[in-house]
Amino acid sequence: MKITFIPTSKFAQDCLTPPLPAKKVIPEWYKKTPFLMDGYKEYTYSTGAPSVTHKGCNPFLDSLTAGYVFCLSSDLEIINEGNNKHSFYWKTPNDVITHHDKNQHPLLPSAFNGFDNVHKFHNDFIIKTPKGYSTHFTHPLNQHSLPFRTLSGNVETDTYMIPVHFPFQLLKLQEGSTILERGTPVCQFIPFKRDNWKHSVEKYNESLIIKESFKYYSRIYRAYKSLHWIKKRFD
């Protein structure tokens, strides 16, 4: 499968950063996190719980490396003017931020402990997926230190040949200036195949629960990775 990023101008092609595989922008705090909890020199289950940090959790890492990430191509300064007012400044000639009129989102809740205005990170690349595949756009997964929340949406990127921009709301900012540096991830997106789904609710199956639980807990070291995890690739 192949996802394609198409610049909408020569300027975008020559100067702006196209979306990147998410694995290339894993946050520094994750890289610096030790595998073992403080005070442990080796893996053990002797205390009744694994001695590893979240760095030993494959589902957590899978979220950080899933799909692709759009990052800022230049520094962005945000001025908190008070009274729910903010100004945005950048030095490059391209659009970095655009805005939604408040009448377009009359009942949209504000970001938690944040502001209800909706701004947009501007994107100068068309995102194209194969026939039958859409793309889920969302806030960079598990990256809660960012001072904004990007809204989520699904786009039929196999037919929508127009750049998708990324609406967001600001969280509570410090007084004065906040600078988002070039390379800050602002939106993560993951292609998915459009399928129709049905759901069912089954009866309790004691034998199945006992069997599957025993299989999982029969492994002391990284049971999920050894029994269930499948490597995913986004290049």
C-alpha positions in Angstrom: 0.0 0.0 0.0 1.2 3.5 -0.8 0.2 7.0 0.5 1.3 9.9 -1.6 2.0 13.5 -0.6 1.6 16.0 -3.4 2.8 19.6 -3.0 0.4 22.3 -4.2 3.1 24.7 -5.3 6.8 24.9 -6.1 7.3 26.8 -2.9 5.8 23.9 -0.9 8.0 21.4 -2.8 11.2 23.3 -2.3 10.7 24.8 1.2 8.1 23.1 3.3 8.3 19.9 5.2 6.0 17.1 3.8 4.3 14.7 6.2 6.7 12.2 7.8 6.3 8.7 9.0 5.3 9.0 12.7 8.3 6.8 13.7 10.6 9.6 12.7 9.2 12.1 15.2 8.9 10.0 18.4 9.0 12.6 21.2 12.2 13.0 23.2 10.5 12.3 26.5 9.7 8.8 25.3 13.2 8.2 24.0 14.6 9.3 27.4 12.2 7.1 29.4 14.0 4.1 30.9 12.7 0.6 30.2 12.9 -0.4 33.9 11.2 1.4 36.7 13.3 3.3 39.2 15.2 1.1 41.5 15.3 -2.0 39.2 18.3 -3.3 37.4 16.6 -6.2 35.6 13.1 -7.4 34.6 11.2 -9.1 37.5 7.7 -10.1 38.4 8.6 -10.9 42.0 6.6 -7.9 43.3 3.4 -9.1 41.6 3.7 -6.6 38.8 6.2 -6.1 35.9 9.1 -3.9 36.7 8.9 -2.1 33.3 7.7 1.4 32.5 5.3 2.4 29.7 8.3 1.9 27.4 7.7 -1.8 27.6 4.1 -1.4 26.4 3.9 -2.2 22.7 0.4 -0.7 22.2 1.7 2.6 23.6 4.6 2.6 21.2 2.4 1.5 18.3 0.3 4.7 18.9 3.3 6.9 18.7 4.5 5.3 15.4 1.2 4.7 13.6 0.7 6.4 10.3 2.2 9.8 9.5 2.7 13.1 11.1 2.4 16.7 9.9 5.0 19.0 11.6 5.5 22.7 11.5 7.9 23.9 8.8 8.8 27.0 10.7 8.6 28.4 14.2 5.2 29.7 15.3 4.8 32.3 18.1 1.5 32.5 20.0 0.8 35.6 22.0 -1.8 35.2 24.8 -3.5 38.6 24.9 -6.0 37.6 27.6 -9.8 37.4 27.3 -9.7 34.5 25.0 -7.7 36.4 22.4 -4.5 35.1 20.7 -2.3 36.3 18.0 0.0 34.2 15.8 3.2 35.2 14.2 5.7 33.6 11.9 8.5 34.9 9.6 8.0 32.8 6.5 5.8 33.9 3.5 3.5 30.9 3.5 0.3 30.5 5.5 0.9 28.7 8.8 -2.3 29.4 10.6 -5.8 30.2 9.4 -9.0 30.5 11.4 -12.6 29.3 11.6 -15.4 31.8 12.2 -17.0 31.2 15.6 -20.4 30.8 13.8 -19.1 27.6 12.2 -18.8 25.8 15.6 -21.5 27.3 17.9 -21.8 24.4 20.3 -18.4 22.9 20.1 -16.9 22.5 23.6 -13.6 24.2 24.3 -10.5 22.2 24.8 -10.2 21.0 28.4 -9.1 24.0 30.5 -8.6 25.9 27.3 -10.3 28.1 24.7 -13.2 27.6 22.3 -11.8 29.4 19.3 -10.9 27.1 16.5 -7.8 27.8 14.4 -6.2 25.7 11.6 -2.7 24.5 10.9 -2.3 25.1 7.2 -1.2 22.2 5.0 0.2 22.7 1.5 0.2 19.0 0.6 -2.5 16.8 -0.9 -2.7 13.5 0.9 -3.7 10.7 -1.5 -4.5 7.1 -0.6 -5.4 4.1 -2.8 -8.9 3.4 -3.9 -11.2 2.3 -1.0 -8.9 3.9 1.7 -9.8 6.9 3.9 -7.6 8.6 6.4 -8.2 9.3 10.1 -6.7 12.7 11.2 -6.3 13.4 14.9 -4.1 15.0 17.6 -0.6 13.4 17.8 -1.3 10.3 19.9 -0.3 10.3 23.5 1.5 13.7 23.1 -0.4 15.6 25.8 2.4 18.1 26.5 1.5 20.1 23.4 -0.4 23.3 24.3 -3.2 22.6 21.8 -5.6 19.9 20.8 -6.1 19.1 17.2 -9.6 18.0 16.3 -10.2 14.6 14.7 -11.9 13.8 11.4 -12.1 11.2 8.7 -11.5 12.2 5.0 -12.0 10.1 1.9 -8.4 10.8 0.7 -8.7 8.5 -2.3 -11.0 11.0 -4.1 -10.5 14.3 -2.1 -7.7 15.9 -4.1 -7.5 19.1 -2.0 -5.2 19.7 1.0 -6.7 18.8 4.4 -6.0 21.4 7.0 -6.0 20.7 10.7 -8.3 22.6 13.0 -7.3 22.9 16.7 -8.1 24.7 19.9 -5.5 26.1 22.3 -5.1 24.9 25.9 -4.4 27.3 28.7 -1.2 29.2 27.8 1.2 31.1 29.9 0.9 34.9 29.8 2.8 36.5 26.9 4.6 34.5 24.3 4.7 30.7 23.6 6.8 29.5 20.7 6.1 26.2 18.9 9.4 25.3 17.3 9.9 24.1 13.7 9.4 20.3 13.7 6.6 20.3 16.3 4.1 17.6 15.4 0.6 19.1 15.0 -1.5 16.3 13.4 -1.2 12.5 13.1 -3.0 10.6 10.4 -3.6 6.9 9.8 -5.0 5.4 6.5 -7.7 2.8 6.9 -9.8 0.7 4.6 -13.4 1.5 4.4 -15.4 -1.5 5.5 -18.9 -2.1 6.7 -19.1 -3.5 10.2 -21.7 -5.2 12.4 -21.5 -5.9 16.1 -22.6 -8.7 18.3 -22.7 -9.3 22.1 -21.9 -12.9 23.0 -22.8 -14.9 26.1 -20.2 -15.4 28.8 -17.8 -18.2 27.9 -16.0 -19.4 31.1 -13.8 -21.9 29.3 -12.6 -19.4 26.7 -11.8 -16.8 29.4 -9.9 -19.3 31.5 -8.0 -20.7 28.5 -6.9 -17.3 27.1 -6.1 -15.9 30.5 -3.9 -18.9 31.3 -2.1 -18.6 28.0 -1.3 -14.9 28.6 -0.3 -15.2 32.2 1.9 -18.3 31.5 4.5 -15.9 30.2 6.4 -13.7 32.6 8.3 -11.5 30.2 6.4 -9.3 27.8 3.5 -11.6 27.2 1.6 -9.3 24.9 4.6 -8.8 22.6 5.5 -12.5 22.3 1.9 -13.8 21.9 -0.1 -11.1 20.1 1.9 -8.1 18.8 2.4 -7.8 15.0 4.9 -5.4 13.6 3.4 -2.6 11.5 5.3 -0.6 8.9 4.7 3.0 7.8 7.5 4.2 5.6 
